Amino acid sequence: MNLTDLKRVLDERSRETAEQAVHRSRLHGVRAKVRARRRRRIAAWATAGVAVAAAVTFVLPGLRPDLTPTPAVSPSSTPTIEGFPEYANGARVVAARSAPLSARQVEVTVVPTTLDLVIFTRCDGVDENIAVERTVRVGSRVVADGTCHDGSLHPADWAGLGVTVGQPATVVLTITGAYQSGDAGEMGVPVPERGEVGLAIGARMPFDDYPLPPRPGVLTPLNQASWPAGCSETVCQNVIVIRSDPDDPTRPVRTELDWPTVTSIDMVSQTPGLLRVQVAGVQVAVGEWWDYQLTGAQMYGDADGQWKRDFDLDLRRGDRVRIEVVPAQVTGAWQVVLTPAVSTGG
């Protein structure tokens, strides 16, 4: 997955809280209008002219040999259930259904043994120039809307959605419309008759039990693909960069700075594992990876007061703040980038 794909991930989570923003999804064929819609709902990468008081950077040489992971035994081939991989994003699919896109709806009922659940969606066989829109509901509660694509959702409060262990719960994906974007702009079109829509429920697994893919002989380096679109080591120099210790990627990394207010936090890891980002002692973001594809995870910042609402964390520009990234299970290099908001003065 590249950074363009990552932007599509965020669309899936536009109605989710901080703990839900750690999962990634995939979508192909981004058009200008789709990107514009997403920019209204997520924090975009900014080229803010704000001087950052401090940053932590490290070079990234080879890893120590004793950090080679010992993943659970992976199956020789990846089995699928109704078109979904049986294992994905740290979960195992326990229920799934698919239907023709023309049916406009697909639903799955499951009797959960845990409330640590993931919703998977997929849409296949649709012309890349057409964006199909859908809504996902748990019972009567909407948990996501936006374009229909392959992806995952992890509602943080299943109990708040009325779901109880041992009792049937129903998740419904409804196709709500379609539009086509082109040089003339955006135009509504009929929902395609061809294509297939799928919905699945997965139960999360302990990290040590999850069948990780085989480790590649050479890990993908944290190069330009690890940066937000339009940024690099020499462009967007205002960003706050926190990187793994080159000798021990499992070691927490800390820095202190004068808080600039940030629009987003972007995380990437070479290997499976977790990154927990703490600001002023409060966990504000969690990134997790279950493969070696160097995918990214993004979390919104505090520029619009969201952290105060979600975490009771009220930071003021210029406050002296400690940032700490606490890794777990990682065995390769990782990077966290905080993008400051544009200063309005005063």
LINGI-V586310 format. One record per residue. N is the residue number from 0. RES is the residue in one small letter. OMEGA is omega in whole degrees, 0 to 359 (none if undefined). D_FIRST is the distance of its C-alpha to the first C-alpha in Angstrom with 1 decimal. Layout:
n,res,omega,d_first
N,RES,OMEGA,D_FIRST
N,RES,OMEGA,D_FIRST
This chain:
n,res,omega,d_first
0,m,178,0.0
1,n,184,3.8
2,l,175,6.9
3,t,177,8.0
4,d,181,5.9
5,l,179,7.1
6,k,181,10.5
7,r,177,10.6
8,v,186,10.2
9,l,177,13.3
10,d,182,15.3
11,e,187,15.3
12,r,187,17.0
13,s,180,19.3
14,r,184,22.3
15,e,178,21.5
16,t,187,23.0
17,a,183,21.7
18,e,181,21.4
19,q,189,19.3
20,a,184,16.6
21,v,182,15.0
22,h,186,13.0
23,r,174,9.6
24,s,185,9.1
25,r,176,7.4
26,l,183,9.4
27,h,174,10.1
28,g,180,12.9
29,v,174,13.4
30,r,185,17.1
31,a,182,19.2
32,k,177,21.0
33,v,179,18.1
34,r,181,16.9
35,a,178,20.5
36,r,182,20.9
37,r,181,18.1
38,r,178,19.6
39,r,186,22.7
40,r,181,21.3
41,i,176,19.0
42,a,180,19.6
43,a,174,18.2
44,w,183,17.8
45,a,173,21.4
46,t,187,23.3
47,a,178,26.2
48,g,183,29.3
49,v,178,29.9
50,a,179,31.1
51,v,186,29.5
52,a,182,32.2
53,a,175,30.3
54,a,178,27.0
55,v,177,26.0
56,t,179,24.3
57,f,168,24.3
58,v,187,23.7
59,l,178,21.4
60,p,180,23.4
61,g,183,23.0
62,l,175,23.3
63,r,183,26.5
64,p,182,27.0
65,d,180,28.1
66,l,177,24.7
67,t,185,23.3
68,p,174,22.1
69,t,184,24.1
70,p,172,21.8
71,a,183,23.4
72,v,180,24.1
73,s,176,21.2
74,p,183,22.4
75,s,174,22.8
76,s,183,20.8
77,t,179,18.7
78,p,179,21.2
79,t,177,20.4
80,i,183,22.4
81,e,178,22.8
82,g,179,19.6
83,f,171,17.6
84,p,181,16.7
85,e,179,19.6
86,y,178,17.7
87,a,175,14.5
88,n,176,13.7
89,g,183,17.0
90,a,174,19.0
91,r,181,21.0
92,v,180,21.6
93,v,177,25.3
94,a,182,25.9
95,a,173,24.2
96,r,175,25.5
97,s,182,24.5
98,a,174,26.5
99,p,179,26.8
100,l,181,25.3
101,s,178,28.9
102,a,175,30.0
103,r,182,28.3
104,q,172,27.9
105,v,181,26.9
106,e,181,28.0
107,v,175,27.8
108,t,183,30.5
109,v,173,30.2
110,v,189,32.7
111,p,172,30.6
112,t,178,31.7
113,t,175,29.6
114,l,174,28.3
115,d,189,25.0
116,l,178,23.2
117,v,174,19.9
118,i,176,19.6
119,f,176,17.1
120,t,174,17.1
121,r,174,16.1
122,c,185,17.4
123,d,172,17.8
124,g,181,19.8
125,v,176,19.8
126,d,184,20.3
127,e,178,17.3
128,n,181,20.0
129,i,176,21.1
130,a,178,19.7
131,v,182,21.1
132,e,183,22.0
133,r,175,22.7
134,t,176,24.1
135,v,180,23.6
136,r,167,26.8
137,v,190,28.1
138,g,179,31.8
139,s,186,32.8
140,r,176,30.2
141,v,178,27.2
142,v,178,24.2
143,a,168,21.6
144,d,183,21.9
145,g,182,19.9
146,t,182,18.1
147,c,181,17.7
148,h,176,14.2
149,d,181,12.5
150,g,180,12.2
151,s,178,14.4
152,l,179,17.2
153,h,177,19.3
154,p,186,22.7
155,a,187,24.4
156,d,179,27.9
157,w,178,28.4
158,a,178,32.1
159,g,176,32.2
160,l,179,30.9
161,g,181,33.9
162,v,182,32.3
163,t,176,34.5
164,v,178,34.2
165,g,180,36.2
166,q,181,36.4
167,p,176,34.7
168,a,184,31.9
169,t,176,30.5
170,v,184,27.1
171,v,172,27.1
172,l,182,24.5
173,t,175,26.4
174,i,186,25.5
175,t,180,27.1
176,g,179,26.8
177,a,176,24.9
178,y,180,24.8
179,q,179,24.0
180,s,179,23.1
181,g,181,24.6
182,d,181,26.8
183,a,180,29.5
184,g,185,27.4
185,e,183,26.4
186,m,177,28.6
187,g,179,28.9
188,v,177,28.8
189,p,174,29.8
190,v,182,27.3
191,p,176,26.4
192,e,180,28.6
193,r,180,26.2
194,g,183,23.0
195,e,177,22.4
196,v,181,21.5
197,g,180,20.9
198,l,181,21.4
199,a,175,21.4
200,i,178,22.5
201,g,175,21.4
202,a,182,23.4
203,r,183,21.9
204,m,172,22.9
205,p,183,24.1
206,f,184,21.7
207,d,180,24.1
208,d,185,24.4
209,y,182,20.8
210,p,179,20.0
211,l,176,17.3
212,p,178,15.9
213,p,178,17.8
214,r,178,17.1
215,p,180,16.3
216,g,179,19.1
217,v,179,17.3
218,l,178,14.6
219,t,182,12.1
220,p,176,14.1
221,l,183,13.5
222,n,183,13.9
223,q,180,13.3
224,a,181,9.6
225,s,183,10.9
226,w,176,13.0
227,p,180,13.2
228,a,178,13.5
229,g,182,16.9
230,c,176,17.5
231,s,178,18.1
232,e,184,20.8
233,t,177,23.5
234,v,184,22.4
235,c,183,22.3
236,q,180,24.5
237,n,184,25.5
238,v,177,22.5
239,i,184,23.2
240,v,176,21.2
241,i,184,21.6
242,r,181,20.5
243,s,172,21.2
244,d,183,24.6
245,p,180,24.2
246,d,182,26.9
247,d,182,25.7
248,p,178,22.3
249,t,182,23.9
250,r,174,26.3
251,p,180,26.2
252,v,185,26.0
253,r,171,28.2
254,t,174,29.2
255,e,180,31.7
256,l,173,31.8
257,d,191,33.5
258,w,182,31.2
259,p,193,29.9
260,t,186,28.4
261,v,178,24.6
262,t,183,22.4
263,s,173,19.2
264,i,179,17.9
265,d,184,14.4
266,m,177,13.5
267,v,180,11.3
268,s,177,12.4
269,q,190,12.3
270,t,172,13.8
271,p,180,14.5
272,g,182,16.9
273,l,171,17.8
274,l,177,18.5
275,r,182,21.3
276,v,180,22.2
277,q,177,25.9
278,v,182,27.7
279,a,177,31.5
280,g,182,31.4
281,v,178,29.4
282,q,183,26.0
283,v,182,23.9
284,a,175,20.4
285,v,173,18.7
286,g,179,15.2
287,e,183,14.4
288,w,183,12.2
289,w,178,13.0
290,d,184,11.2
291,y,188,10.6
292,q,178,6.9
293,l,177,7.4
294,t,181,5.5
295,g,176,8.0
296,a,182,10.8
297,q,179,13.4
298,m,178,17.1
299,y,179,19.9
300,g,184,22.7
301,d,187,26.5
302,a,182,27.3
303,d,179,28.5
304,g,183,30.3
305,q,181,27.7
306,w,178,28.0
307,k,180,31.8
308,r,186,31.5
309,d,187,28.9
310,f,186,30.0
311,d,180,33.4
312,l,186,32.2
313,d,181,34.1
314,l,176,33.2
315,r,178,35.1
316,r,180,34.2
317,g,176,35.8
318,d,175,36.1
319,r,190,35.7
320,v,176,32.7
321,r,176,31.2
322,i,179,27.4
323,e,174,26.4
324,v,183,23.1
325,v,180,23.9
326,p,174,21.5
327,a,175,22.1
328,q,181,21.1
329,v,178,18.8
330,t,179,19.7
331,g,183,17.8
332,a,175,17.2
333,w,183,15.9
334,q,175,16.2
335,v,180,17.2
336,v,174,17.9
337,l,183,20.5
338,t,181,21.1
339,p,175,24.8
340,a,177,26.2
341,v,180,28.5
342,s,178,32.0
343,t,181,34.6
344,g,180,37.5
345,g,none,40.3
